[in-house]
Every structure is written in C-alpha cells, then in structure tokens.
Amino acid sequence: MSFCKNCGKEIDSPFCPYCGTKVDEEVKQVENNFQNNLINNMFNMINQFNELAKAGEKMQEEGRQFMTDDEMDIVKNLYQNSANIMKQNEESDKQIKEYKLKLREARRAIASGHCPECGAKINKNDDFCPNCGADCLMEAYSDL
C-alpha cells in the first residue's frame, strides 16, 4: 500500500481515487525494496539452518559427535544473528509506519490550511509557517 502525496490517504492504484494525484513510483520502489530485503534475509537464515541440519545428519552417519562446543557456539551465533535481523526488520517496519503516519498527518494539516508543526492557520500561498517557520509546502512532505 502507498499513500497519496497530496491528500495522505491510503491508495493502491496508479492515481489517487480521492484527489487524482499520481502515485509516486519512488515510494513504491522503496517499499518494495524493503519487503524484498526482508524476504531475502529470511530465506538466507532458513538456508543456513538447513545447511547446518544436513551437516549434522552427515556427522551422525559418520559416527561423529553431532556438534563440538565450537560448533555449538557457531549455531548459537547463527541463531542470535537471525534473531537480531528479525528484530531489526521489525524495528525498521515500525519506523517506516511511524514516518508514513507523520507524513500523512503533515499532508492533512497542510491540506486543511494548518501548519504541520505547530497547527497555526496558514494561507494557501504560504511556503513557511508565519508562526514557527516550518516548511508548509506539500512537496516537502512527499518524499519517503
């Protein structure tokens, strides 16, 4: 899902059905890249664990101890790294959602004639808030 850079509403088409603004392809690309990176990281973790399981089976077939202490440390590190990656992805996802919400709120404020920072009334032609100096151009809130 994307958000209209003009009215801030959630949309899933090339043009906003609420105001007609064209969807920013850069925003879609950033979202897609993030999702693809998350999926790739998850597949890499799964592949590493599968390789480890195969190595363990082979060792058992050869009559060797399944894992030495050093090998167990490697497994623990792999597990910890995968847990850290998952946590980072969750935190990144949360930050993206918070940023999108902030952008949407700023767009709505500007569209309703208010400063996105202090809420003071602004005129349509104001580039900056006369009260706090914040940028009041809709374009300033269109990049992700």
URRA-V909803 format. One record per pair of residues at least 4 apart in sequence whose C-alpha atoms are under 7 Angstrom apart, sorted by the first residue. I is the first residue (numbers start at 0). GAP is how many residues later the second one is. D is the distance in whole Angstrom. If there is no record, write none. Layout:
I & GAP & D
I & GAP & D
This chain:
0 & 9 & 7
0 & 10 & 6
0 & 11 & 5
1 & 8 & 6
1 & 9 & 5
1 & 10 & 6
1 & 26 & 7
2 & 5 & 5
2 & 6 & 5
2 & 7 & 4
2 & 8 & 6
3 & 4 & 5
3 & 5 & 5
3 & 6 & 6
3 & 7 & 7
3 & 12 & 6
3 & 17 & 7
3 & 19 & 6
4 & 137 & 5
5 & 15 & 7
5 & 101 & 7
5 & 132 & 7
6 & 12 & 7
6 & 100 & 6
6 & 101 & 6
6 & 104 & 7
7 & 96 & 5
7 & 99 & 6
7 & 100 & 6
10 & 5 & 6
13 & 8 & 6
13 & 9 & 5
14 & 5 & 5
14 & 6 & 5
14 & 7 & 4
14 & 8 & 6
15 & 4 & 5
15 & 5 & 5
15 & 6 & 6
15 & 7 & 7
23 & 4 & 7
24 & 4 & 6
25 & 4 & 6
26 & 4 & 6
26 & 117 & 6
27 & 4 & 6
28 & 4 & 6
29 & 4 & 6
30 & 4 & 6
31 & 4 & 6
32 & 4 & 6
33 & 4 & 6
34 & 4 & 6
35 & 4 & 6
36 & 4 & 6
37 & 4 & 6
37 & 51 & 7
38 & 4 & 6
39 & 4 & 6
40 & 4 & 6
41 & 4 & 6
42 & 4 & 6
43 & 4 & 6
44 & 4 & 6
44 & 37 & 6
45 & 4 & 6
46 & 4 & 6
47 & 4 & 6
48 & 4 & 6
49 & 4 & 6
50 & 4 & 6
51 & 4 & 6
52 & 4 & 6
53 & 4 & 6
54 & 4 & 6
55 & 4 & 6
55 & 10 & 6
56 & 4 & 6
57 & 4 & 6
58 & 4 & 6
58 & 5 & 5
58 & 6 & 7
58 & 7 & 6
59 & 4 & 6
59 & 5 & 7
59 & 6 & 6
66 & 4 & 5
66 & 5 & 6
67 & 4 & 6
68 & 4 & 6
69 & 4 & 6
70 & 4 & 6
71 & 4 & 6
72 & 4 & 6
73 & 4 & 6
74 & 4 & 6
75 & 4 & 6
76 & 4 & 6
77 & 4 & 6
78 & 4 & 6
79 & 4 & 6
80 & 4 & 6
81 & 4 & 6
82 & 4 & 6
83 & 4 & 6
84 & 4 & 6
85 & 4 & 6
86 & 4 & 6
87 & 4 & 6
88 & 4 & 6
89 & 4 & 6
90 & 4 & 6
91 & 4 & 6
92 & 4 & 6
93 & 4 & 6
94 & 4 & 6
95 & 4 & 6
96 & 4 & 6
97 & 4 & 6
98 & 4 & 6
99 & 4 & 6
100 & 4 & 6
101 & 4 & 6
102 & 4 & 6
102 & 38 & 6
103 & 4 & 6
104 & 4 & 6
105 & 4 & 6
105 & 10 & 5
106 & 4 & 6
106 & 31 & 6
106 & 34 & 7
107 & 4 & 6
108 & 4 & 6
108 & 5 & 5
108 & 6 & 6
108 & 7 & 5
109 & 4 & 5
109 & 5 & 6
109 & 6 & 6
109 & 26 & 6
109 & 28 & 7
112 & 8 & 6
112 & 9 & 5
112 & 10 & 6
112 & 11 & 7
113 & 5 & 5
113 & 6 & 5
113 & 7 & 5
113 & 8 & 5
114 & 4 & 5
114 & 5 & 5
114 & 6 & 6
114 & 7 & 6
114 & 14 & 6
114 & 21 & 6
116 & 17 & 6
117 & 14 & 7
119 & 11 & 7
121 & 4 & 6
121 & 7 & 6
125 & 10 & 7
126 & 8 & 6
126 & 9 & 5
126 & 10 & 5
127 & 5 & 5
127 & 6 & 5
127 & 7 & 5
127 & 8 & 5
128 & 4 & 5
128 & 5 & 5
128 & 6 & 7
128 & 7 & 6
134 & 5 & 7
137 & 4 & 7
